[in-house]
Amino acid sequence: MLPLLFVTVIAVRHRSVLAEGFALLATARWPWLLAAAGATCLTWVAAAFTRQGAVVERLPGRRLLAAQFAAGAANHMLPTGLGASAVNLRFMTVCGLTPARSSAALALYLLAESVGRVGLLAALLVAFPGALRFGSLLPEGAFGPLLLAVAAVLAVAVGVLAAVRRLRGAVRSFLRTALGEARSVHAVPSRALALWGGALAFPALQATALVLVGTAFGLSVPPAHMAVAYLAATVAVALVPTPGGLGSVEAALVVALVAVGGAAAPATAVVLVFRVVTVWLPLLPGALTLGALVRLKVI
């Protein structure tokens, strides 16, 4: 029952967003919204391919796909992707991988997904250099303090590693395991293709869902620019510790859509409905799936 309780708490806290999003659904062109829902469903397939590509052993396909659907719900209950990571770690452990190898596979998945997302954004920015006005994404004078904050975090991390010998040993051991797993995976072409193909397909499908919702509302922004806005916003909020990026993703997406030339009011409507389609509608069935998988000891 705990997943359902979490869903209820989140829904009550954000009931105004839900109400406004559902009200706006009536003004959109439904075929485009259905296509956006289809693209959202394909993101779970892409995630399953990437997860399979991160390990040499063959994982049970149906259970792997169900675990990705459940992980989406868990991801909106814990900050910064911890929910999905916990679900997949447990799933791989139940499938027979040791905790060390499961952690290494998770790290490889996160690395591939990050490289895929940033690489896709870089490719679109090269192809459409005028798509995004970076000056409007950050308040004036915020870039310097942001760089200082990042440098401070890195310095603290390096200092802790240098000072704590036991932690240094654990990190070295983990890196050896992770590098060994990465070599094993890339020695099997089908696994490497699944890993990197899924890592590119996942953010591409997410961006496609936003483009389809924007088209449903007739947003006056070229599709490629909407994709750039989505990728830039999600990269920017990747380190914000909110469950599933709730609140931070919405704000960043509105700002990014305005930065690529959209009007504020239509951009807000697009973002609200996009989050309804990709987050709120799958949340309850995802939570039910999560509870069922836990009960069946699949995770």
Secondary structure as GFF3:
##gff-version 3
##sequence-region A 1 299
A	DSSP	alpha_helix	2	13	.	.	.	ID=ss1
A	DSSP	alpha_helix	15	25	.	.	.	ID=ss2
A	DSSP	alpha_helix	30	53	.	.	.	ID=ss3
A	DSSP	alpha_helix	61	74	.	.	.	ID=ss4
A	DSSP	alpha_helix	82	94	.	.	.	ID=ss5
A	DSSP	alpha_helix	99	127	.	.	.	ID=ss6
A	DSSP	three_ten_helix	134	136	.	.	.	ID=ss7
A	DSSP	alpha_helix	143	163	.	.	.	ID=ss8
A	DSSP	alpha_helix	165	186	.	.	.	ID=ss9
A	DSSP	alpha_helix	189	216	.	.	.	ID=ss10
A	DSSP	alpha_helix	223	236	.	.	.	ID=ss11
A	DSSP	alpha_helix	248	259	.	.	.	ID=ss12
A	DSSP	alpha_helix	264	275	.	.	.	ID=ss13
A	DSSP	pi_helix	276	280	.	.	.	ID=ss14
A	DSSP	alpha_helix	281	295	.	.	.	ID=ss15
###
